[in-house]
Amino acid sequence: MKIHFQRLSLSSKAMARSSLPLYYFSPRRVSSPSSKSFFFVPATLALISTIFILFYIFTTSTLFTSHHHRHTLYLKQPLGSFPSSPLTQNVPSFSLHTNGFKNGTFDLPKRAPLKAVGGGEDATMSQVTSRPHFGSEGNFVNNLEVFHDGDIFLEDYKEMNRSFKIYVYPVKRNDPFAHALLPVDFEPGGNYASESYFKKALMKSHFITKDPTKADLFFLPFSIARLRHDRRIGTGGIQDFIRDYIFNISQKYPYWNRSGGADHFYVACHSIGRSVMAKAWELKLNAIQIVCSSSYFLSGYIAHKDASLPQVWPRTGDPPNLASSKRNKLAFFAGSINSPVREKLLKFWRNDSEIAAHYGRLKTPYADELLSSKFCLHVKGFEVNTARIADSLYYGCVPIIIANYYDLPFADILNWKSFSIAVVTVDIPSLKQILRGITSDEYLSLQCNVLKVRKHFQWHVPPVDFDAFYMVMYELWLRRSSARINFSLDPK
């Protein structure tokens, strides 16, 4: 503080002296010999200030450079092996079978050389940058670590399991809409199974409390997938149902009114889930939406308030053993052509020998195509979300995400750059160049991380640690504190 005031005093004196020209250039002083000394003082001060500023810029830029270099990463683990931790245990080792780079495959040595990933002027495709995708101007991005901060995640995960509580508005079995408010009594299936899996797991979990005063969040248990198939409601009547449901709980319970719904959440995987709040504006503006259709482009979705639910096709049993999979195709896509982005993909790559882009019915099993491809394309259709990312991870295929404005599932937790590649839609014509530009070491690192994260994109009954259910719960847990800060106050 003393130094600060000295500098301030010096500046004040300099400012005071800057007012002296009126005096020195007066008729009485122009001819005075002391006028020469007047020009020396401010010039000296200006020189000292300039030197100080240059010194400050130099020292701070050196600090930033040193900080950047300390984060240079190296591949320290033998390829195909993983450190033992709760997050990476039970990850199988694997090997890649290749047929040479000429056919779009990678000729991997038995043991790839260790090399720096990031830092230095000579860093090539493995340079770590802050770019969120592989686009027109950028380099390939891979940070190796699948979590933004694994230590913090593990610590918070334990606290979540210990203290997180959710209150569910009660529903009687004889309620006319009990089928849409209570968990399903069968194994969920289909493209939108994630919604049913979550509710089924939540209602039997230790997170549920029957005491609303102990709740961190309140669950709105309506099922969009079930309501849309109810002939009394249908797709067109869901907005009215949600509006009436919110009105009823606001009249019967005090919890919605005290927060305006900000400590409430609902879960929906079908795309119409994002529009159910059209006639309940507080739900739209305040409540937490856990939805599969999680696009920044849509006004109904607000990143960081809302969260992305992974769309996962139900599968039973353990993921396949990848040790014997021969990935002799560069990339694979199959699906209906229901968007301009997919039309563009087919236009450029439909008849390509290395990128297998299909539409309509496949002649070979879908799983075989995923197992035989190095990269699997997630291409935006009618909605930004599909189950293809979870499909890719399940079969050990590196996801290529071609969908702008996508809030990826678990983006608060997982470092997507470490196990996937995002390609902006404008770069579809350069897709092969981008994929073939990824070195064998980089591909191996990506696929190793695919095997680490695929457990987070699976549903289980009952749920298991770190699976999709617990990851969604963690996303909710991250959002509970900001909602409770003001709601502990007297609602009056």
C-alpha positions, 0 to 999 in steps of 0.5 A: 500500500505504501508503494501504491501511494508513492506512485500516486503521489508521483503521478499527482506531482507530474499532473501538477507540473503539466499545468505549468506551461501557462506560467512558463510561456507567459511574456515574463518567462519566455526569456528566462533561462530556467525555462529549459529545465521545465522541458527536462522534468516531464520528459524524464518522467515520460521516459521513466513511465515508458520503461516501467510499462515495457518492463511490466509487459515483459515480465507478465508475458514471461509469466504467462509463457512459463505457465503455459509451458508447465502444462505441456503433456506427455504420453507417460503410460504404455499404449493400451494401458490405463492407470487404476482409479475408480474412473478407469478401472475395468477398462480393457486393453486392446490392439488395433489391426490395420492394413496400411495408411493407403486404404484410409487406415493407420499403420501403427507401430508395435509401440508408438514413440512418446512425444510431447502433446502441446507447447513449442513452435515445432508442435504439429497436429498434437498441439493442445489449443483452446479451440473447441473443434476441428474447423476451417482454421484450427489444428486437431485438439486432444488433451488426453485427460477425459475429465476437466478435473478428475480429482474435483469430480471424485470429491464432489461425487462422494459429497453428492452421494452423501448429501444430495436430496430430491423431493418428488411430488406424490402421485396416487396409483389411481390418478387418471394420469398415473401412467405418465407420472409414475415410473414404468413397470417394464424395461425401457426401450426405443430411442427415448428410453433415457427418460424412463431409465432416469425416472425408474432409477431415481425413484428407487435411489437414496437421493429421494426424500419425503421431507421437502424441507430437506430437498435440494431440488424438486422433481416434476415427474411427468413423462413427455414420452408417455403423454404423447402416446396418450389419446386424451392428450397427444402431442398437441395437448401436452402444453395444456397438460403441463400448464395445468400440472404446474398450476395444480402443484403451485396451488397445493404446495408452497415450493414452486411459488417460493422460487418461481420453479428455479429449484425444480427440474424435469427430464425429457428425451423426445424433441417436443420436450423442449417446447412443453413450457410454451404455456407455462412461462415460469417453467421455461425461464426458471426450471432446470431442463434435462433434455436430449434436444440440447441445442444452443440454437433453440431459445427454449434451452439455456446452457448451464441452467439446463443440461444435456441428457444422453440419448442412449439406445438400450442394450443389455450385457457388457460392451463387446470385447474390442481386442479382435475388432478389425477397423479397416474403414475410415468412417461410417454413417447410416441414417435417414436424410432428414436435414440439410447437413445430412444431405451435404454429407451424402452429396460429398461422400455417398460413393466414397471408398473410405467413408461409408455414408449410407441412407435407408436400410443397411445390408450388413448389421449395424453393430458390425459397421461400428466395429469395423470403422475407426470413426463413426459420424454423428450428423445432425438430423431433424434434431441435433441429438441422436443415439449415434454418439452412445452407439459409437462409444459402446462399440469403441468407435471414435465419434465425429460430431458434425452438429453445430450449437450442440451442448454435449452431454456431461460437458461440465464433467467430460473433456470431449476433446479427449475422445471425440472430434467436432467438425463444423458443418461447413467443413464436410467437403474436407472431412476425409482430409481432416480424418486422414490428417490424424496421426496413429498416435493421436487416434490411439489416444482418442480410442483409449479415452473412448473406452474410458468414458463409454461407461458413462453412457450406459443405463443399468437397472439398478444403476451402477457408479459413474453410469448415465444415471449418476452422471445426470445426478451430478449435473443436477447436483452442480445446479442445486447450489445456485438455486438454494442461495435465495430460496432459504430466505423467508418467502414472505 
